Amino acid sequence: MNRDLTPKEFEVYGTRLIKDLADFFAGIEQLRVLPDCSPGDFTSLVDLKLPIEGDSLENILEDTFNKVIPYTTHWNHPGFMAYFNSTASFPGIFAELVTASLSVNGMLWKSSPAASELEKITLDWLTELLGLPRIFFGIIYDTASTSTFHALAAAREKLVVYDFRNEGIGGEGCPRLSVYMSEHAHSSVDKAAIIIGAGTKGIRKIKSNAKYEMIPEELEAAISADKALGITPLAVIATIGTTSTTSVDPLLQIAEICRRENIWLHVDAAHSGVTAMLPEKRSIFEGIEFADSLVVNPHKWLFVPMDLSVLFVRDKDNLKKTFSLIPEYLKTGTDSVTDNLMDYGIPLGRRFRSLKLWFVIRYFGKEGLSEILRKHIGMAGEFVRLIESANNFEVMAPVPFSTVCFRYVKSGRDDSTLNMLNQKLLEFINSSSRIFLSHTVLDGKFVIRIVFSGIKMEIQHVNTAFNIITEQVKKLEDNK
Ligand SMILES: Cc1ncc(COP(=O)(O)O)c(C=O)c1O
């Protein structure tokens, strides 16, 4: 029967593990980005019997490197250019090791003073880094989906027309709610709207312009139509960096409408918000001082390992009113601290996530982080140049950050044929296993997305990606 390791054994295995991981990172470019497997292949490879006597750490580590890692999609691979990448910098990985070693639960200040206080310190840094006005209270959750849900719950708490917390959904006078977002908002916003009680029928997808940005006049019209029907507008979500194209909704104009109509404004800047640290991108947050809440995900484009999302709210007390519920066994007695992190969200238990943000911001500093973001934005510019200089591609949306939407074109082919060809091209590209791209659909057109945001990406990876894409186009054309 196994006992836990001694500190000495921890050191021996830990040293070996770090060495093996360093080798993994050193050779990551030689690995496939997407593993070559089908559902169930991995399960068929590992021992499914419940371990009764415990196994040796040698066996566990061997299986990790020989079975788990080969069956993993490598988000840290420089060829991972799909979705919005989350990559782990080495300082961030070290912080995770410390977090796991401490295994603190930051629910109360008393349960981890450093975790409680470092959360505030790092979010003050993030506020300064992104040039945000010092009017927000920040709190760390796992994902943007959770952050946006908390924002909409707080918006509902603030409604004066009905007391949701006490009356519950369906009490006398319970209003029908509506939530407004552009047709390009992330699905996490829809989910939050459904869960807080607006229902899918309360979701208003506002039309966007040719640059995929929400049209403020359409928003105003939708709000007026709802009010005329007696529906209560709960919140408007402006997205800074939509998932498909990274388009930026006109925040200031939307904020003016929200102010006039007294509607909660939530800003989803989960991926692209970090670029506000660059003076040349600061304007993406023009009007942010009027927002009620804002989400930014350092795990997306700030090289903090999964997971870490930050919600900023203007009204701290309202967030506390929404989520605070203190049972006897968590009362802090004579403790002078009344402000505990457990009061600001659904989970009671909280990981010490701020440590990895602290490591990353401290290690890279504003200058280091800015340089990497600028490099990624420059890489996207270079990719656009390559695509535009070839005569068989089309850039399908403006490129405000480092995501490029493009498609293969051939004269005489209609959109439905091109959709089929681009779908096939994407399959070819991804089956090459050297890069991994994803797709979206814009105005009925199948579009390939390439994202440059990984910590391990360098300018040569742009050329590699372009060469792989053109090789696969040739294969596509030869195939016909
Ligand atoms: C704009 C935007 N908001 C929210 C999300 C959801 O992020 P999370 O996975 O952290 O919930 C995404 C995911 O890509 C996104 O692109």
The ligand as an SDF file (V2000), in Angstrom:
LIG
                    3D

 16 16  0  0  0  0  0  0  0  0999 V2000
  -15.4610   36.7910  -26.8240 C   0  0  0  0  0  0  0  0  0  0  0  0
  -15.5160   35.5680  -25.9450 C   0  0  0  0  0  0  0  0  0  0  0  0
  -16.2030   35.6060  -24.7970 N   0  0  0  0  0  0  0  0  0  0  0  0
  -16.2900   34.5400  -23.9880 C   0  0  0  0  0  0  0  0  0  0  0  0
  -15.6810   33.3500  -24.2940 C   0  0  0  0  0  0  0  0  0  0  0  0
  -15.8070   32.1740  -23.3670 C   0  0  0  0  0  0  0  0  0  0  0  0
  -14.5940   31.9510  -22.7190 O   0  0  0  0  0  0  0  0  0  0  0  0
  -14.4240   30.8590  -21.5750 P   0  0  0  0  0  0  0  0  0  0  0  0
  -13.9660   29.6140  -22.2550 O   0  0  0  0  0  0  0  0  0  0  0  0
  -13.3650   31.4310  -20.6770 O   0  0  0  0  0  0  0  0  0  0  0  0
  -15.7220   30.6810  -20.8940 O   0  0  0  0  0  0  0  0  0  0  0  0
  -14.9450   33.2520  -25.4780 C   0  0  0  0  0  0  0  0  0  0  0  0
  -14.2640   32.0060  -25.8500 C   0  0  0  0  0  0  0  0  0  0  0  0
  -13.5260   31.9080  -26.7840 O   0  0  0  0  0  0  0  0  0  0  0  0
  -14.8770   34.3850  -26.3320 C   0  0  0  0  0  0  0  0  0  0  0  0
  -14.2330   34.3300  -27.5010 O   0  0  0  0  0  0  0  0  0  0  0  0
  1  2  1  0
  2  3  1  0
  2 15  2  0
  3  4  2  0
  4  5  1  0
  5  6  1  0
  5 12  2  0
  6  7  1  0
  7  8  1  0
  8  9  2  0
  8 10  1  0
  8 11  1  0
 12 13  1  0
 12 15  1  0
 13 14  2  0
 15 16  1  0
M  END
$$$$
